[in-house]
């Protein structure tokens, strides 16, 4: 066992750490969804072939108004990174820079990234 590893045990619905502090158990994030898209590359023919395509999801999908929070939909533009670096060099906080980006774009959904991405 590594030094500093947190040992925890579950009692009813609370998790107790080694320090006897109560913590909420982490939410279950795996759904066991069987949806898949698998491809295979055939070198002799120089083509990609679909091996498996399952469209059935066993869970609800993200609503349209929340897709901007998906990791695959987020990206920070080079111009935003340059602006962030210049403002951070003069002491402007990341929260204030993000507020400026939201004001420029009109709403959080139009920014294209979250504060965490900065």
ZALUMGU-602856 format. One record per residue: residue in one letter; x, y, z of N, C-alpha, C in turn. Coordinates in steps of 0.02 Angstrom, whole numbers, padded with zeros to 5 digits, always signed. Layout:
N
aXYZXYZXYZ ...
end
This chain:
118
x+00042-00059+00000+00000+00000+00000+00044+00062+00000 x+00027+00112-00039+00066+00173-00044+00054+00217+00016 x+00105+00254+00036+00100+00300+00092+00052+00356+00073 x+00009+00374+00118-00038+00428+00106-00102+00406+00072 x-00108+00342+00057-00169+00318+00024-00226+00322+00074 x-00281+00344+00052-00339+00353+00095-00377+00287+00101 x-00385+00265+00161-00424+00205+00174-00494+00226+00194 x-00542+00197+00162-00611+00216+00177-00654+00153+00183 x-00706+00159+00221-00754+00105+00226-00824+00135+00224 x-00870+00098+00199-00938+00123+00191-00980+00101+00250 x-01015+00148+00280-01062+00134+00333-01127+00169+00314 x-01178+00130+00305-01243+00154+00280-01232+00195+00217 x-01251+00259+00217-01243+00298+00156-01184+00346+00160 x-01149+00349+00215-01093+00395+00223-01027+00357+00215 x-00976+00392+00192-00909+00364+00187-00867+00396+00240 x-00831+00355+00278-00788+00380+00331-00715+00370+00310 x-00677+00423+00311-00606+00417+00293-00567+00397+00355 x-00502+00388+00347-00459+00368+00403-00461+00421+00458 x-00473+00484+00439-00474+00539+00487-00542+00546+00521 x-00588+00499+00508-00655+00499+00537-00698+00557+00514 x-00681+00587+00456-00722+00640+00428-00775+00608+00384 x-00836+00635+00387-00890+00609+00346-00887+00641+00277 x-00896+00600+00226-00897+00623+00157-00956+00590+00123 x-00985+00625+00074-01038+00595+00035-01006+00546-00014 x-01037+00489-00025-01009+00442-00075-01014+00472-00145 x-00965+00455-00187-00966+00482-00255-01023+00452-00295 x-01050+00492-00339-01107+00470-00380-01085+00417-00429 x-01129+00372-00444-01116+00320-00494-01121+00353-00563 x-01067+00349-00603-01066+00382-00668-01067+00332-00725 x-01059+00269-00713-01060+00219-00766-01130+00191-00772 x-01153+00187-00833-01221+00164-00846-01224+00093-00874 x-01167+00066-00897-01168+00000-00928-01199+00004-00997 x-01192+00060-01031-01221+00070-01097-01184+00028-01149 x-01221-00003-01193-01192-00047-01244-01182-00012-01311 x-01198+00053-01315-01188+00090-01378-01114+00088-01397 x-01100+00074-01460-01031+00068-01482-01023+00083-01555 x-00964+00105-01573-00944+00115-01642-00872+00093-01648 x-00861+00034-01676-00794+00006-01681-00775-00001-01754 x-00714+00021-01770-00689+00016-01838-00622-00021-01837 x-00604-00049-01894-00541-00085-01900-00510-00065-01967 x-00443-00057-01966-00407-00038-02025-00377-00100-02059 x-00392-00108-02124-00364-00164-02163-00306-00136-02205 x-00246-00156-02186-00187-00130-02220-00182-00152-02293 x-00201-00214-02307-00194-00239-02375-00239-00202-02425 x-00298-00180-02403-00345-00142-02446-00340-00067-02436 x-00305-00047-02382-00298+00024-02365-00367+00057-02352 x-00411+00022-02315-00478+00048-02300-00495+00036-02226 x-00540+00076-02201-00568+00068-02135-00636+00032-02143 x-00648-00017-02100-00710-00056-02103-00745-00052-02035 x-00811-00039-02037-00850-00037-01975-00862-00109-01953 x-00838-00125-01892-00845-00192-01865-00907-00199-01821 x-00925-00145-01787-00983-00148-01743-01014-00078-01738 x-01080-00074-01741-01115-00011-01734-01180-00024-01697 x-01183-00005-01633-01242-00015-01591-01268+00054-01571 x-01330+00070-01589-01357+00136-01575-01399+00140-01512 x-01417+00083-01483-01460+00082-01424-01422+00106-01362 x-01447+00159-01330-01420+00184-01267-01465+00161-01211 x-01435+00145-01153-01474+00124-01095-01483+00182-01046 x-01470+00243-01068-01474+00302-01025-01497+00360-01068 x-01517+00414-01035-01537+00474-01071-01476+00511-01097 x-01483+00545-01153-01429+00584-01181-01430+00655-01154 x-01376+00691-01163-01371+00759-01137-01419+00804-01175 x-01456+00847-01139-01501+00894-01173-01461+00942-01217 x-01492+00966-01270-01459+01009-01319-01428+01071-01286 x-01460+01099-01235-01435+01160-01203-01376+01147-01155 x-01356+01083-01147-01298+01067-01104-01239+01039-01142 x-01244+01034-01208-01190+01003-01247-01125+01043-01244 x-01128+01108-01230-01067+01147-01227-01023+01127-01168 x-01049+01089-01121-01010+01067-01064-00976+00999-01074 x-00992+00965-01129-00959+00902-01144-00887+00915-01165 x-00841+00874-01141-00770+00883-01155-00756+00884-01230 x-00790+00842-01268-00778+00838-01340-00803+00900-01377 x-00844+00940-01345-00871+01000-01377-00836+01064-01355 x-00789+01058-01309-00755+01117-01282-00686+01126-01313 x-00669+01187-01328-00602+01203-01350-00589+01277-01338 x-00527+01293-01318-00508+01362-01305-00472+01387-01366 x-00496+01442-01394-00466+01471-01454-00397+01500-01437 x-00353+01500-01487-00286+01528-01477-00289+01602-01457 x-00337+01638-01484-00343+01709-01467-00364+01718-01393 x-00406+01672-01369-00426+01675-01298-00367+01658-01253 x-00326+01611-01273-00267+01593-01233-00218+01651-01230 x-00207+01685-01287-00162+01743-01288-00189+01799-01244 x-00254+01811-01247-00285+01862-01206-00280+01844-01132 x-00291+01781-01116-00286+01759-01046-00215+01769-01020 x-00165+01749-01059-00095+01756-01037-00076+01828-01026 x-00097+01872-01070-00078+01943-01062-00113+01973-01001 x-00175+01956-00990-00211+01982-00932-00185+01953-00867 x-00167+01888-00867-00141+01857-00807-00073+01887-00789 x-00034+01908-00839+00032+01937-00826+00027+02005-00790 x-00030+02038-00795-00039+02102-00761-00083+02095-00699 x-00100+02033-00680-00134+02021-00617-00209+02013-00620 x-00238+02007-00680-00310+01997-00685-00325+01923-00670 x-00374+01911-00628-00391+01842-00608-00428+01805-00664 x-00421+01739-00663-00452+01697-00713-00528+01705-00713 x-00559+01713-00655-00632+01724-00651-00652+01787-00689 x-00612+01840-00681-00628+01903-00715-00619+01896-00790 x-00568+01859-00812-00558+01848-00883-00616+01809-00912 x-00638+01757-00875-00694+01717-00899-00758+01759-00903 x-00769+01802-00854-00826+01847-00856-00824+01891-00918 x-00765+01914-00937-00757+01955-00997-00774+01915-01060 x-00750+01852-01063-00766+01809-01120-00841+01798-01127 x-00875+01788-01070-00948+01779-01071-00983+01842-01094 x-00959+01900-01071-00988+01964-01093-00979+01973-01168 x-00920+01956-01194-00906+01963-01265-00951+01917-01307 x-00959+01854-01283-00996+01805-01321-01072+01811-01312 x-01094+01841-01259-01165+01849-01247-01194+01800-01197 x-01165+01740-01191-01187+01690-01142-01134+01636-01135 x-01141+01596-01083-01093+01541-01071-01093+01492-01129 x-01151+01479-01158-01156+01429-01211-01119+01450-01274 x-01107+01516-01283-01073+01541-01342-00997+01547-01334 x-00972+01538-01273-00900+01547-01260-00860+01489-01291 x-00882+01428-01283-00847+01371-01312-00802+01335-01264 x-00795+01360-01203-00754+01327-01152-00779+01348-01084 x-00754+01316-01032-00772+01333-00964-00712+01364-00929 x-00721+01391-00870-00667+01419-00831-00614+01367-00815 x-00637+01305-00805-00592+01250-00790-00543+01236-00847 x-00563+01250-00909-00520+01240-00967-00463+01291-00970 x-00473+01348-00938-00422+01400-00940-00366+01382-00894 
end
